[in-house]
């Protein structure tokens, strides 16, 4: 592979990851106002999960074969 093609490919890959990192940081920055760890070290659940009661989608009994 020629050096110019190797440099071009590396710069395109690097640009993609830099832009992706910027988008991730921007998305995480919007949610940084909420704290999930209190001052005494306990972890709190997000607001949208407080009233959800999970229902298992599996059987807890063994089959009788």
Order of alpha helices (4+ residues) and beta strands (2+ residues): alpha
